Amino acid sequence: MAAVDPHPDRNGIPPIPAPTVTDRREKFAQLLTAKVEQGYDVESQGDTEAVIVTRGRRRRFRSTEVGNRQLIGIDEEGRVTTHALERRERSA
């Protein structure tokens, strides 16, 4: 009798278990710390995602500053996700 592969869709490799919420929070905290050290500001933050902003170049004759905004996070599979968001003008 032939052996049956318990994971035929992964060539015999067992599936990787999804990370726990605690694991995702810890990984996110490390990611956010690294981004802040790189000079990003945190606009808003949740347990596993945040909106971060780079400081834009100050315009000489305007009182606004334009920065790049990104949504960063850790998804349900433990992967880092990054999405660009619309720029937002802020008053000085």
N, C-alpha and C positions, 0 to 999 in steps of 0.2 A: 504494500500500500504506500502511495506517495505522500510525502509530508505536505501539509497545506500551509501556505504562507499566510500568517495572521495579518499582514499588512501589504496586500498585493499592489495597492496603488502607490506605495512608497518604496518599492523594491526591498521589502523586508525590514525597512527601518521603522521603528515605532514612532508614532507622532510625538512631537514635542509638546509637553503640557503648557497650557496658557499660564502666563505669570499671574500671581495673585495681585490684588489691588495694592497691598503693601509693597510688593516688589516694584510695581509701576510707579507708586508714589516716591519711593527711594530713587529710582532711576530718573524720574522727572526732577527731583530736587537737585541731583547732580548736574543734569542738563541745564537747569535754570541758573545754578551757581556759575557754571562755565560761561553762559551767555552774559550774565551780569559782569563777570570778570573781563569779558571781551568789550565791555562798554555799552551794552544794551540797557535800557530802562524798562521796567515792568509796568505796563499800562493796567493790566488786570490779570488775575491769577485764580485758578481753581486747583483741584487736587492733582490732576494729571495733564493740564494744559494751561497756557498763558498767552497773552498778547504782549509781545515785546516790541520796542521801538528803538531805532537808531537815531541819534541826534543828527538833524539835518544841518545844512550849511546856513548860517545866519545871513539874511539878505540885508544889504546895506541900506536901502531906502524903504524897507518894509519892516513892520514890527511882528512878522510871523516867522516861524521856524517850521520847516517841512522835514519830517523824518520818515524812514521806511518802517512799515509795520508788518509783523509776521505773527501768525498763530503757530505756536510750537506745542507739541504734546507727545505723550506716549500712548499708543493705541492698545487695544485689547490683546494684541499678540506680542506686546512689548517692544514694538518698533517705534523709532523716533519719526514724528511727522512734522512737516513744516509747510505752511501755506502762506503765500504773500497776501496781504490785505491792502485795501485802498489807503492812500496817504491821507492824513488828516492834518489840516493846518491848525496851529495853535497860536494864540496870542501871547505876546511876551509879557 
